[in-house]
């Protein structure tokens, strides 16, 4: 499996999952996620997947300070409805990193480790997403403005030609290259850019 080289340079998220510890899936329940995992989940690498990955990683880290973030101990609320735009894709990435699932998620064992119902949509929140710790009630709001990382000027033309099956092999490779170059900029150049990613503690 050959991913673009820059995937390896994207920051990773280390979490502790009590369910993984309880069932012996990993020592002490420690798990580490990289951008490759989000791509495997979504089946593709795009600005939406990238921005969701950044927001989830940064919000989880912000919620837990110097400690290891606890997967499964977070509720995730989205301002948009599930069917609206790319909310479903974003929700999937957040579910991967936080453990928060929709109604079809894990029901738990003896009332513990419940993951289903930890995602909410159409919530009245100030930004696009809110992560709330179940144990403390602390919350972080997050949003992304990808217009601040514009696509290459040739992208629109190349995308149209590829979709209409008019592009030759060279044009298809150029389109894919430019597409991933934008993803790389989002992940590597703008990870801590407050104009692209807005994160704040909820009042």
C-alpha positions in Angstrom: 0.0 0.0 0.0 1.6 3.2 -1.1 0.3 6.4 0.3 1.7 9.9 -0.5 4.9 10.5 1.4 3.5 13.5 3.3 1.0 11.3 5.2 4.0 10.2 7.3 4.7 13.7 8.4 1.2 14.5 9.6 0.9 14.7 13.5 -0.6 11.6 15.1 -3.0 11.2 18.0 -2.3 8.9 20.9 -5.3 8.0 23.0 -6.2 5.6 25.8 -9.3 3.5 25.2 -10.6 1.8 28.4 -12.5 -0.7 26.2 -9.4 -1.7 24.3 -7.7 -2.2 27.7 -10.6 -4.2 29.2 -10.7 -6.6 26.2 -7.0 -6.9 25.9 -6.8 -5.3 22.4 -3.8 -3.2 23.4 -1.5 -2.9 26.4 -3.0 -0.3 28.8 -5.6 0.5 26.1 -3.1 2.8 24.3 -3.9 3.4 20.7 -2.3 5.6 18.1 -4.0 7.0 15.1 -2.5 8.7 12.0 -3.9 10.4 9.0 -3.6 7.1 7.1 -6.3 5.7 9.4 -8.7 8.4 8.5 -8.0 7.8 4.8 -8.5 4.1 5.2 -11.8 4.8 6.9 -13.1 7.3 4.3 -11.6 5.5 1.4 -10.0 8.7 0.1 -7.9 11.7 1.1 -9.5 15.2 0.6 -9.7 18.6 2.3 -12.8 17.5 4.2 -11.1 14.4 5.7 -8.0 16.4 6.4 -9.8 19.2 8.2 -11.9 16.7 10.2 -8.7 14.9 11.3 -7.0 18.2 12.3 -10.1 19.4 14.3 -10.5 16.1 16.1 -6.8 15.8 17.0 -6.5 19.3 18.2 -9.8 19.3 20.1 -9.0 16.0 21.8 -5.6 17.3 22.9 -7.1 20.6 24.1 -9.7 18.8 26.1 -7.2 16.7 28.0 -4.3 19.1 28.5 -1.1 17.3 29.3 -2.8 13.9 29.8 -3.5 11.2 27.2 -6.9 11.8 25.7 -9.5 9.2 26.6 -11.3 7.7 23.7 -14.9 6.9 24.4 -15.2 9.6 27.0 -16.3 12.3 24.6 -19.7 13.4 23.2 -19.5 15.0 19.7 -22.2 17.5 18.6 -22.5 18.9 15.0 -24.3 22.1 14.1 -25.4 20.7 10.7 -27.8 17.8 10.2 -26.2 14.4 9.3 -27.5 14.6 5.7 -26.2 18.1 5.1 -23.1 18.6 3.0 -20.1 16.6 4.1 -21.3 16.3 7.8 -21.4 12.5 7.5 -17.8 12.2 6.4 -16.7 14.5 9.1 -18.7 12.5 11.7 -17.0 9.3 10.6 -13.5 10.8 11.1 -14.5 12.2 14.5 -15.9 8.8 15.5 -12.7 7.1 14.6 -10.6 9.4 16.8 -13.0 10.0 19.7 -14.9 6.7 19.9 -18.2 8.6 19.8 -20.6 6.7 17.6 -24.1 7.3 16.2 -27.1 5.1 17.1 -25.6 2.0 15.4 -22.5 2.1 17.6 -21.4 -0.2 20.4 -24.0 -0.8 23.1 -21.6 -1.4 25.9 -20.9 -4.2 28.4 -22.8 -4.2 31.7 -23.6 -0.5 31.2 -19.9 0.4 30.6 -18.1 1.4 27.5 -21.2 2.6 25.7 -20.3 4.3 22.4 -23.7 4.6 20.6 -25.6 7.8 20.8 -22.5 9.9 21.5 -22.9 11.9 18.3 -25.6 14.5 17.9 -26.6 16.5 14.8 -28.4 19.7 14.3 -27.2 21.0 17.6 -27.4 24.7 18.7 -23.7 25.3 19.1 -21.6 28.4 18.1 -19.2 26.6 15.7 -19.3 23.6 13.5 -18.5 20.9 16.1 -18.4 20.6 19.9 -16.5 17.9 21.9 -17.6 17.5 25.5 -15.9 15.3 28.1 -18.4 13.0 29.7 -16.5 12.8 33.0 -16.0 16.6 33.6 -18.4 18.4 31.2 -15.5 20.4 29.8 -16.1 21.3 26.1 -14.2 22.6 23.1 -15.8 24.1 20.0 -14.2 23.8 16.6 -14.6 24.9 13.0 -12.6 25.0 9.8 -12.4 27.6 7.0 -10.9 25.9 4.0 -11.4 28.9 1.8 -8.2 30.2 3.3 -6.3 27.3 1.7 -7.4 27.7 -1.9 -7.0 25.1 -4.6 -4.6 25.5 -7.5 -5.9 27.6 -10.4 -5.9 24.6 -12.7 -8.0 22.4 -10.4 -11.5 23.4 -11.6 -10.7 22.8 -15.3 -8.9 19.5 -14.6 -11.7 18.2 -12.3 -14.3 18.9 -14.9 -12.3 17.1 -17.6 -11.7 14.1 -15.3 -15.4 13.8 -14.4 -16.5 14.1 -18.0 -13.9 11.4 -18.9 -12.1 13.9 -21.3 -8.8 14.0 -19.5 -5.8 12.0 -20.7 -3.4 10.1 -18.4 -1.2 13.1 -17.9 -4.1 15.4 -16.9 -5.4 12.8 -14.5 -2.1 12.5 -12.8 -1.8 16.3 -12.6 -5.3 16.6 -11.1 -4.5 14.0 -8.4 -1.1 15.7 -7.7 -2.7 19.1 -7.2 -5.5 17.6 -5.1 -3.1 16.0 -2.7 -0.9 19.1 -2.6 -3.8 21.1 -1.2 -4.4 18.4 1.4 -0.8 18.5 2.3 -0.9 22.2 2.8 -3.9 21.9 5.1 -2.3 19.2 7.2 1.3 20.4 7.3 1.3 24.2 6.8 -1.9 25.1 8.5 -2.3 22.6 11.4 -1.9 25.4 14.0 -3.2 28.2 11.8 -6.0 29.9 13.8 -7.4 31.5 10.6 -8.0 28.1 9.1 -8.9 26.2 12.3 -10.8 27.9 15.0 -10.8 26.2 18.4 -12.1 27.6 21.6 -13.2 26.4 25.0 -16.9 26.4 25.4 -18.3 28.9 27.9 
